[in-house]
Amino acid sequence: MKKLVAIIVLAFGFTFNTNAQEVKTVSLEQTKGEFTQKQITLAEGTYIFEINNNNVGHNVGFVLAPKSDVKAHIKNAYVTEQVKNNTKQNSKSVTLKKGEYVYFCPLNPTPQYTLIVK
């Protein structure tokens, strides 16, 4: 019985550890009025967006939405709080499927850039 419990605990731990490793980080930098990355191509998967405010001079944010409906913001992609000048903030985990998305900052403000998931 103890062996069975130990095997279950190890299997659960391995599964949890494997899932945690599948989340990838996408680092994006904002300068005054723009993102330095103009287009991104990713594989389907789960991502965290790290937003770097590179001397914009005020707080910035991050919005990700399907290209077909720019007003349908993916709320988990929002940074957890506004990104202060010369700091970084992360989003929550976001699972992206094949398709085209746009990303932008309404606070900076920036143009809408394309994110393609293949």
Biotite code that builds the C-alpha atoms (Angstrom):
import biotite.structure as struc

atoms = struc.array([
    struc.Atom([0.000, 0.000, 0.000], chain_id="A", res_id=1, res_name="MET", atom_name="CA", element="C"),
    struc.Atom([2.841, 2.402, 0.848], chain_id="A", res_id=2, res_name="LYS", atom_name="CA", element="C"),
    struc.Atom([4.447, 1.682, -2.539], chain_id="A", res_id=3, res_name="LYS", atom_name="CA", element="C"),
    struc.Atom([1.178, 2.444, -4.317], chain_id="A", res_id=4, res_name="LEU", atom_name="CA", element="C"),
    struc.Atom([0.803, 5.771, -2.501], chain_id="A", res_id=5, res_name="VAL", atom_name="CA", element="C"),
    struc.Atom([4.436, 6.654, -3.259], chain_id="A", res_id=6, res_name="ALA", atom_name="CA", element="C"),
    struc.Atom([3.955, 5.865, -6.958], chain_id="A", res_id=7, res_name="ILE", atom_name="CA", element="C"),
    struc.Atom([0.804, 7.987, -7.138], chain_id="A", res_id=8, res_name="ILE", atom_name="CA", element="C"),
    struc.Atom([2.545, 10.899, -5.407], chain_id="A", res_id=9, res_name="VAL", atom_name="CA", element="C"),
    struc.Atom([5.537, 10.658, -7.761], chain_id="A", res_id=10, res_name="LEU", atom_name="CA", element="C"),
    struc.Atom([3.299, 10.419, -10.828], chain_id="A", res_id=11, res_name="ALA", atom_name="CA", element="C"),
    struc.Atom([1.286, 13.447, -9.721], chain_id="A", res_id=12, res_name="PHE", atom_name="CA", element="C"),
    struc.Atom([4.475, 15.416, -9.029], chain_id="A", res_id=13, res_name="GLY", atom_name="CA", element="C"),
    struc.Atom([5.922, 14.507, -12.430], chain_id="A", res_id=14, res_name="PHE", atom_name="CA", element="C"),
    struc.Atom([2.710, 15.507, -14.220], chain_id="A", res_id=15, res_name="THR", atom_name="CA", element="C"),
    struc.Atom([2.569, 18.828, -12.373], chain_id="A", res_id=16, res_name="PHE", atom_name="CA", element="C"),
    struc.Atom([6.232, 19.505, -13.102], chain_id="A", res_id=17, res_name="ASN", atom_name="CA", element="C"),
    struc.Atom([5.845, 18.658, -16.790], chain_id="A", res_id=18, res_name="THR", atom_name="CA", element="C"),
    struc.Atom([2.843, 20.979, -17.158], chain_id="A", res_id=19, res_name="ASN", atom_name="CA", element="C"),
    struc.Atom([4.688, 23.819, -15.436], chain_id="A", res_id=20, res_name="ALA", atom_name="CA", element="C"),
    struc.Atom([7.548, 23.535, -17.920], chain_id="A", res_id=21, res_name="GLN", atom_name="CA", element="C"),
    struc.Atom([5.213, 23.953, -20.913], chain_id="A", res_id=22, res_name="GLU", atom_name="CA", element="C"),
    struc.Atom([4.552, 27.644, -20.177], chain_id="A", res_id=23, res_name="VAL", atom_name="CA", element="C"),
    struc.Atom([6.872, 29.870, -22.212], chain_id="A", res_id=24, res_name="LYS", atom_name="CA", element="C"),
    struc.Atom([7.639, 33.543, -21.668], chain_id="A", res_id=25, res_name="THR", atom_name="CA", element="C"),
    struc.Atom([7.387, 36.114, -24.455], chain_id="A", res_id=26, res_name="VAL", atom_name="CA", element="C"),
    struc.Atom([9.338, 39.268, -23.601], chain_id="A", res_id=27, res_name="SER", atom_name="CA", element="C"),
    struc.Atom([8.154, 42.482, -25.221], chain_id="A", res_id=28, res_name="LEU", atom_name="CA", element="C"),
    struc.Atom([9.736, 45.908, -24.862], chain_id="A", res_id=29, res_name="GLU", atom_name="CA", element="C"),
    struc.Atom([7.878, 49.209, -25.077], chain_id="A", res_id=30, res_name="GLN", atom_name="CA", element="C"),
    struc.Atom([9.549, 52.511, -25.866], chain_id="A", res_id=31, res_name="THR", atom_name="CA", element="C"),
    struc.Atom([7.766, 55.839, -26.406], chain_id="A", res_id=32, res_name="LYS", atom_name="CA", element="C"),
    struc.Atom([4.801, 55.155, -28.697], chain_id="A", res_id=33, res_name="GLY", atom_name="CA", element="C"),
    struc.Atom([5.812, 51.687, -29.862], chain_id="A", res_id=34, res_name="GLU", atom_name="CA", element="C"),
    struc.Atom([6.774, 48.103, -29.165], chain_id="A", res_id=35, res_name="PHE", atom_name="CA", element="C"),
    struc.Atom([10.259, 47.246, -30.413], chain_id="A", res_id=36, res_name="THR", atom_name="CA", element="C"),
    struc.Atom([8.928, 43.880, -31.679], chain_id="A", res_id=37, res_name="GLN", atom_name="CA", element="C"),
    struc.Atom([6.688, 44.700, -34.647], chain_id="A", res_id=38, res_name="LYS", atom_name="CA", element="C"),
    struc.Atom([5.434, 41.154, -35.331], chain_id="A", res_id=39, res_name="GLN", atom_name="CA", element="C"),
    struc.Atom([5.657, 37.867, -33.451], chain_id="A", res_id=40, res_name="ILE", atom_name="CA", element="C"),
    struc.Atom([5.169, 34.306, -34.677], chain_id="A", res_id=41, res_name="THR", atom_name="CA", element="C"),
    struc.Atom([4.579, 31.568, -32.092], chain_id="A", res_id=42, res_name="LEU", atom_name="CA", element="C"),
    struc.Atom([3.559, 27.923, -31.999], chain_id="A", res_id=43, res_name="ALA", atom_name="CA", element="C"),
    struc.Atom([0.297, 26.930, -30.335], chain_id="A", res_id=44, res_name="GLU", atom_name="CA", element="C"),
    struc.Atom([0.817, 26.751, -26.605], chain_id="A", res_id=45, res_name="GLY", atom_name="CA", element="C"),
    struc.Atom([0.657, 28.484, -23.259], chain_id="A", res_id=46, res_name="THR", atom_name="CA", element="C"),
    struc.Atom([2.534, 31.723, -22.733], chain_id="A", res_id=47, res_name="TYR", atom_name="CA", element="C"),
    struc.Atom([3.197, 34.437, -20.186], chain_id="A", res_id=48, res_name="ILE", atom_name="CA", element="C"),
    struc.Atom([3.844, 37.899, -21.600], chain_id="A", res_id=49, res_name="PHE", atom_name="CA", element="C"),
    struc.Atom([6.593, 39.914, -19.915], chain_id="A", res_id=50, res_name="GLU", atom_name="CA", element="C"),
    struc.Atom([6.272, 43.615, -20.686], chain_id="A", res_id=51, res_name="ILE", atom_name="CA", element="C"),
    struc.Atom([9.307, 45.872, -20.266], chain_id="A", res_id=52, res_name="ASN", atom_name="CA", element="C"),
    struc.Atom([8.737, 49.624, -19.959], chain_id="A", res_id=53, res_name="ASN", atom_name="CA", element="C"),
    struc.Atom([11.963, 51.021, -21.427], chain_id="A", res_id=54, res_name="ASN", atom_name="CA", element="C"),
    struc.Atom([11.948, 54.670, -20.375], chain_id="A", res_id=55, res_name="ASN", atom_name="CA", element="C"),
    struc.Atom([8.509, 55.517, -21.767], chain_id="A", res_id=56, res_name="VAL", atom_name="CA", element="C"),
    struc.Atom([8.176, 58.099, -18.994], chain_id="A", res_id=57, res_name="GLY", atom_name="CA", element="C"),
    struc.Atom([4.831, 56.848, -17.646], chain_id="A", res_id=58, res_name="HIS", atom_name="CA", element="C"),
    struc.Atom([2.989, 53.598, -16.925], chain_id="A", res_id=59, res_name="ASN", atom_name="CA", element="C"),
    struc.Atom([2.219, 51.214, -19.785], chain_id="A", res_id=60, res_name="VAL", atom_name="CA", element="C"),
    struc.Atom([0.007, 48.160, -20.235], chain_id="A", res_id=61, res_name="GLY", atom_name="CA", element="C"),
    struc.Atom([-0.602, 45.323, -22.662], chain_id="A", res_id=62, res_name="PHE", atom_name="CA", element="C"),
    struc.Atom([-3.656, 44.170, -24.606], chain_id="A", res_id=63, res_name="VAL", atom_name="CA", element="C"),
    struc.Atom([-3.911, 41.003, -26.716], chain_id="A", res_id=64, res_name="LEU", atom_name="CA", element="C"),
    struc.Atom([-7.003, 40.245, -28.787], chain_id="A", res_id=65, res_name="ALA", atom_name="CA", element="C"),
    struc.Atom([-8.070, 38.134, -31.771], chain_id="A", res_id=66, res_name="PRO", atom_name="CA", element="C"),
    struc.Atom([-7.496, 40.076, -34.986], chain_id="A", res_id=67, res_name="LYS", atom_name="CA", element="C"),
    struc.Atom([-11.090, 39.316, -36.022], chain_id="A", res_id=68, res_name="SER", atom_name="CA", element="C"),
    struc.Atom([-12.474, 41.096, -32.917], chain_id="A", res_id=69, res_name="ASP", atom_name="CA", element="C"),
    struc.Atom([-10.031, 43.603, -31.453], chain_id="A", res_id=70, res_name="VAL", atom_name="CA", element="C"),
    struc.Atom([-12.492, 44.552, -28.699], chain_id="A", res_id=71, res_name="LYS", atom_name="CA", element="C"),
    struc.Atom([-12.537, 40.949, -27.381], chain_id="A", res_id=72, res_name="ALA", atom_name="CA", element="C"),
    struc.Atom([-9.502, 41.412, -25.147], chain_id="A", res_id=73, res_name="HIS", atom_name="CA", element="C"),
    struc.Atom([-7.898, 38.258, -23.753], chain_id="A", res_id=74, res_name="ILE", atom_name="CA", element="C"),
    struc.Atom([-8.039, 39.316, -20.120], chain_id="A", res_id=75, res_name="LYS", atom_name="CA", element="C"),
    struc.Atom([-5.403, 36.846, -18.869], chain_id="A", res_id=76, res_name="ASN", atom_name="CA", element="C"),
    struc.Atom([-2.932, 38.575, -21.191], chain_id="A", res_id=77, res_name="ALA", atom_name="CA", element="C"),
    struc.Atom([-3.297, 41.852, -19.300], chain_id="A", res_id=78, res_name="TYR", atom_name="CA", element="C"),
    struc.Atom([-0.274, 42.586, -17.129], chain_id="A", res_id=79, res_name="VAL", atom_name="CA", element="C"),
    struc.Atom([-1.059, 41.995, -13.458], chain_id="A", res_id=80, res_name="THR", atom_name="CA", element="C"),
    struc.Atom([-0.561, 45.723, -12.820], chain_id="A", res_id=81, res_name="GLU", atom_name="CA", element="C"),
    struc.Atom([0.444, 48.733, -14.890], chain_id="A", res_id=82, res_name="GLN", atom_name="CA", element="C"),
    struc.Atom([4.129, 48.646, -15.805], chain_id="A", res_id=83, res_name="VAL", atom_name="CA", element="C"),
    struc.Atom([5.918, 51.576, -14.194], chain_id="A", res_id=84, res_name="LYS", atom_name="CA", element="C"),
    struc.Atom([8.730, 53.400, -15.975], chain_id="A", res_id=85, res_name="ASN", atom_name="CA", element="C"),
    struc.Atom([11.877, 51.254, -16.350], chain_id="A", res_id=86, res_name="ASN", atom_name="CA", element="C"),
    struc.Atom([10.293, 48.137, -14.801], chain_id="A", res_id=87, res_name="THR", atom_name="CA", element="C"),
    struc.Atom([8.759, 44.860, -16.014], chain_id="A", res_id=88, res_name="LYS", atom_name="CA", element="C"),
    struc.Atom([5.462, 43.107, -15.302], chain_id="A", res_id=89, res_name="GLN", atom_name="CA", element="C"),
    struc.Atom([4.005, 39.765, -16.372], chain_id="A", res_id=90, res_name="ASN", atom_name="CA", element="C"),
    struc.Atom([0.611, 38.612, -17.564], chain_id="A", res_id=91, res_name="SER", atom_name="CA", element="C"),
    struc.Atom([-1.106, 35.484, -16.356], chain_id="A", res_id=92, res_name="LYS", atom_name="CA", element="C"),
    struc.Atom([-0.815, 32.311, -18.446], chain_id="A", res_id=93, res_name="SER", atom_name="CA", element="C"),
    struc.Atom([-2.548, 32.521, -21.822], chain_id="A", res_id=94, res_name="VAL", atom_name="CA", element="C"),
    struc.Atom([-3.224, 29.518, -24.067], chain_id="A", res_id=95, res_name="THR", atom_name="CA", element="C"),
    struc.Atom([-3.061, 30.519, -27.728], chain_id="A", res_id=96, res_name="LEU", atom_name="CA", element="C"),
    struc.Atom([-4.563, 28.534, -30.606], chain_id="A", res_id=97, res_name="LYS", atom_name="CA", element="C"),
    struc.Atom([-3.757, 28.874, -34.309], chain_id="A", res_id=98, res_name="LYS", atom_name="CA", element="C"),
    struc.Atom([-4.788, 32.209, -35.722], chain_id="A", res_id=99, res_name="GLY", atom_name="CA", element="C"),
    struc.Atom([-3.950, 35.886, -35.881], chain_id="A", res_id=100, res_name="GLU", atom_name="CA", element="C"),
    struc.Atom([-4.001, 38.216, -32.913], chain_id="A", res_id=101, res_name="TYR", atom_name="CA", element="C"),
    struc.Atom([-3.153, 41.855, -32.338], chain_id="A", res_id=102, res_name="VAL", atom_name="CA", element="C"),
    struc.Atom([-1.282, 43.363, -29.420], chain_id="A", res_id=103, res_name="TYR", atom_name="CA", element="C"),
    struc.Atom([-1.007, 46.989, -28.378], chain_id="A", res_id=104, res_name="PHE", atom_name="CA", element="C"),
    struc.Atom([-0.827, 49.366, -25.437], chain_id="A", res_id=105, res_name="CYS", atom_name="CA", element="C"),
    struc.Atom([-3.691, 51.816, -24.939], chain_id="A", res_id=106, res_name="PRO", atom_name="CA", element="C"),
    struc.Atom([-1.706, 53.748, -22.303], chain_id="A", res_id=107, res_name="LEU", atom_name="CA", element="C"),
    struc.Atom([1.446, 54.417, -24.362], chain_id="A", res_id=108, res_name="ASN", atom_name="CA", element="C"),
    struc.Atom([-0.404, 54.464, -26.976], chain_id="A", res_id=109, res_name="PRO", atom_name="CA", element="C"),
    struc.Atom([1.013, 52.177, -29.647], chain_id="A", res_id=110, res_name="THR", atom_name="CA", element="C"),
    struc.Atom([-0.165, 50.933, -33.041], chain_id="A", res_id=111, res_name="PRO", atom_name="CA", element="C"),
    struc.Atom([-1.677, 47.453, -33.258], chain_id="A", res_id=112, res_name="GLN", atom_name="CA", element="C"),
    struc.Atom([0.944, 44.819, -34.007], chain_id="A", res_id=113, res_name="TYR", atom_name="CA", element="C"),
    struc.Atom([0.402, 41.289, -35.338], chain_id="A", res_id=114, res_name="THR", atom_name="CA", element="C"),
    struc.Atom([0.952, 38.068, -33.415], chain_id="A", res_id=115, res_name="LEU", atom_name="CA", element="C"),
    struc.Atom([0.603, 34.915, -35.530], chain_id="A", res_id=116, res_name="ILE", atom_name="CA", element="C"),
    struc.Atom([0.118, 31.488, -33.978], chain_id="A", res_id=117, res_name="VAL", atom_name="CA", element="C"),
    struc.Atom([0.921, 28.577, -36.322], chain_id="A", res_id=118, res_name="LYS", atom_name="CA", element="C"),
])
